[in-house]
Amino acid sequence: MAEADFRLTSLAHGGGCGCKLSPAVLRELLANVPAGAPFPNLLVGTETGDDAAVYRISDTQAVVSTTDFFMPIVDDPRDFGRIAAANALSDIYAMGGRPIMALAILGMPLGKIDPAIVGEILAGGASICAEAGIPVAGGHSIDCPEPVYGLAVTGLVDPARLKRNSEARAGDVLILTKPLGIGVFSAALNAGRLAPALAAQIYDTLVASTTQLNAVGETLAGIEGVHAMTDVTGFGLLGHGLEVCRGSGLGARIRLVDVPLFDHAAELARAPYRTGAAVRNWDSYGAEVDPGTAEGWQRDLLCDPQTSGGLLVSVAPDDAEAVLATIRAAGFTKAAIIGEMIAETTAGLARIELV
């Protein structure tokens, strides 16, 4: 196959965070995993579906540890590496931590992919780590039927600044730092039916967003009014919002009109372009959502798997505008207040109301 004709995504059955197991399947698999109770210094384990594990090593320092990897969401190997690395680093930032080093995770189908392409993937990941100020200090590779790349990342956080997804408070304002639509964009690009100019614009938007580091999370950790954070990835805004609700024992109200979307995301969702992951996501947790007057395409976008998506931040109402200004000043110009945490919803079992 000529290099110009080679499509990295053709070697994988899915791409990006759309590869994740559905929330329902993941909960079933983790149901019998022992809790971290016998380890008092394990501050965050599997109990709340948080973004990373956290282990206290002193009164003022804890280790944050995560791993994240997936199959290609784009055909450009360097961009794939950059996106996968930024996505993995996001877990550290979502806990309020600072990454200090990474290890590469690599699986490639030997004989089906040029070693030079693999080198570009690794170089792309290393470039994002350099941007974050950390080394890729090693890693592990295997012969794999489909191309897989990601990072295991280690970070540090002061336990007093740690931000879980389970400490939101009733009345908190919800801020989303990046617009939605990455999964829809990926589906539209892979279908190959867009006009070339629109496809190029969408691709550039996708790469720019998915390679933007969520480093503002470390800054937000130092703000007392910020009570909880998580990053919005494969389970979509609703799925990760529900994790905050379950962990905090609260409900949430999200205003559809205020949720930021990428340009063209709405028209493509109406087309409709959708991912299989968006459908699986809704099937997994739709019973916990009161859709209100949301149309099908809006629901798809709220369930849309966001590869290297933004942060969902739960913040005291008096601090909301200042926190939003801090986020926008860090380069997240479309960040927006999208709703609030509430003591309970009016729809019985629903934990999130869409209004």
N, C-alpha and C positions, 0 to 999 in steps of 0.2 A: 504494500500500500504506500503510495507516495505521501510524503510528509504533509503536503498541502491538502490532501484528502483525508488525513487522519482526524478522527473525532474522539477525543478522550472520553466523552460521555457515552459513546457507543459501547464501551466496555463494561458499563455498569447498568444495573436494572433501576437505579434511582440515584439521586444526587443531593448533596448538602444535608441539611437537617431534616429534609423530607424522608431520609432513610431511617429515622428513629422509629423504634417500636412505638405503637400507639400507647397512650396513657393507660388504657384499661389493661393491655397485655403487660406493661411494665409493672403495674401495681400487683398483678397476679404473680409475676415472677419474683417480686421482692417480698411477698407476703410472709414467707417463712425464713427470711434472712434475719439472723439474730440482731437484736438492737445493740447499741453501744453502751448500755447501762453499766456493764462491769468495768468500763474504762472511764473513770471520772474526768480525765483530761481530754477526752474526745468531746469537744464542744458542739460539733455538728457532724452527724452521721447520716444514716438513711431515713431517719424518722420523719422528716418534713419535706423530703423531695427538694432539698436545697441544691444550690449550684455547685458546691464543692465541699469536701470534708475539711474540718478544722480541728487541729490538735494543739492544745496549750502546752508550751514548753517553759513558760515563766509567767509571772503576773502581768508582764507587759508585752509578751510576744507569743504568737501562735503561728503554726505552720498551716497554710492553706494548700490543699492538694486536689488536683482535678485531672481528668483525661477526657479528650474529645477527638473523635476522628469520624470521617465519612467518605463517601464516594464522590466523584467529580460533579460539581454543579455547573461548571463551564468547561469549554474545550481548551482554552489557553492554559498550559500547565503551570506557568508562573502565577497566573491569577488564581488558579485552584489552590496552590500552595499558600498564597497570601490569605485567601479567604478562610481556609481551614485553620491557619495559625491564629488569625484574629478571633475566630469563633472560640477556639480553645482558651485563649487568654481572657476572654470575656467572663468566664466563670470566676476567675480570681477577682476581677474588678467588681463583679456583682456582689461579692462578699465584703467589699470595702478594702480588699487587700492590694498588695503591691507584688507583682510577679518578680522572681529573682532568677529563675532558670527554667529551661524546657528540655524535654527529651522527645525526639521524633519517633512517631509510630508510622511504619511504612509497610504496606502490602501491595505487591505488584504482580501481574500475570506475566511471568517470564516467557519470552518468546513472542509475546503479542505487543510489546511496547518497547520503543527504542530507549536504551539507557540514557541518551541525551535528554529525552523528555522527562524521565524520572529525575535527572539532575536539575531540570528547570523547576519541577515541583518543590524539591528540597530547597532550592535557592530562593524561591518565592516565600516559603515559610520562614527561612532564616532572615529575609529582609524585614518581615513584620516583627520578628523577635528583636532585631536590631533597632527598629523604630521604638519598641517598648523598652529598650535599654537592657536586654537580657541575652545570654548566650543560649544556643542550642548545644547542650553539653554532652550529647550522645543520643542513643535511641536503640531501636530494634526493628528488624525488617524480616519479612517472610515472603515466600512465593504464594500468591493469593489469586483465586479465580477472577476477582475484580479489583481495580485499583482503589486503594484505601490510603488516606494520609491524614495525620493529625498530630497532636502533641499531648504529652503529659506535662503539666505545668505545676511548679512549686512556687508558692508565694508566702509572704509574711503579713500579719495583721496584729495590731494591738487588740487584745480581747475586748477592751472597752469600746473600740471602734467597729467591732464586727457587726455586719448587717445581715441578718437572716431574712428569709422570706416569711417568717412566722411571727413577726412582732409588729404587724400593722395594728393601728388603733382605730376604733370607730370614730368617724369624723375626719380621718386623714384624707387628704387630697391625693389623687393618683396622677402621676406624670409619666408620659411615655416619651422616650428620648429620640427614637427613630420612627419614621413612617412605616406603614405596613404595605406588603405587596411583593416581597421577594419570591415567594413560591409561585404566584401568578406570573411574574416576569419570567421565571425559569420555564414554566410550562409553555408560555407563549413563544419563547425563543426556541425551545426544543421542537415545537410544532413546525417551525420553518415557514410560516405563512405570512409573516409580517413584512411590510414594505422595508427595503434595506435601510432607509434613513431612520425609521422608527425603531427597527431592531438595534441599530447602532446606538441610538440614544438610550434605549432601555438597558442595553448591555453596560454602557458606561455608568448609568445610575446604579445598577445592581452592584458592580464592582466597587464603585466609590463608597457605597453604604456598607457593604459587607467587609470591607477592609479598614473601615474607620474604627479605631480602637475605642473601647468603652472605658478608657482610663479615667474619665470623669468620676467613675464610681469610687475611686480612692479619695478624691476630693469630697464627695458627698458623705463619705463615712465620717468625716470630721464635723459634720453639721448635726447638732443635737436633735433638731426637728425632723431629721430623716430617720424614720423608724424601721423601714423594711425595704429591701431591694431584691430584684431577681432580673435575670436577662430573659428576653422573649426570643425563644428559638423554635425548636421543632414542634412543640405543642400549640403554637400560635398564642395570640394575646389572651384568648379565653382560657386556654389550658394552663398557662403559667399564672394568669390571674386567679384561677381556681386554686392553684397550689398556695397562693398567698392567703386566700379566704379560708381554706381548710386548716392551714397551719395556725392561723390567727383566730380561728373560731368566729369569723365574721362573714358578712356578705359584702357585695360591691355593686355599685350602680355605675354603668358606663354609658356616656352620652355619644351616640353614633355620630352626630354631626361634628363632634370635637376630636374624633380619632383621626390623626394625620395619616394620609395616604400618599404614596408616590404619585407623581403625575402619570397619567394613563393607567394606573392600577384599576380604577373603577371601571373604565370602559373595557379593559381586557377581562376583568372578572365578569362583566355582563355578557361577554362574547358567547359562551363563557369559557375562559381558560381556568382550570383548577387543577390542583394536584390530588393524587390519591390520598396523600397524607392529610389533607384538609378534610376529606370525607371521613377517614378513619378517626380523626380527632373529634369531629362532631358526634360520630357514633359512640365514642368512648365517654364523652362528658356532656352531651347535649341535654340530658335529663336534669343537669344542675344549672341550666341556663334558661331564663325566661326571655325569649327572643323579642317580645313586644311586637313592634311593627317592622322589625328588621326584614328586609328582602333577602332572597336566597344568596344573591351575590355579595351582600354585606356580611352575611353569616360566613360565607366562604373566606372573605378577607380576614375576619376576626379569628378564624381557625387556621389561616394560612401559615404553613411552616416558615418561620423566619430564620434563614441561615445567617448567623452572626447579626442577629437583630439588636434592638436597643434595650435599654434598661427600663423596667417598670418600677417606679419609685413611689413609696407611700410616705407622705410627709405631713406634718402638722399644718393645718390651714393657715396659721399666722405666718409660717415660713415659706409657703408655697411659691409666692411670686419671686422671692429672693432666690430660692432654689432653682426655679425655672430660668431666671436670668443667668445664674451660674452655669447651668447646663448649656444654654444657648451661646454663652460667651466661650464655651469650650469647643464650639464648632457644630453643635447639634441644633441647627437653625430652625428645624421644623418640630422641635420638641413642643409638647402641648399638655395642658391639663385636660384629662379625659373623663374624670369622674371622681368618685369618693368611696371610701369604705363605710359600711353601714352596719349597725348592730344586727339587723336581720332583714331579709327581703320580704316582700309582700306576697310572694308566689310559693309559699310552702317550702318544698324541697330545693328550690332554686337558690343557688348561692350568688349568682350574678344576674342582675336585671339589665337589659338593654333598653334605653329610652331615647 
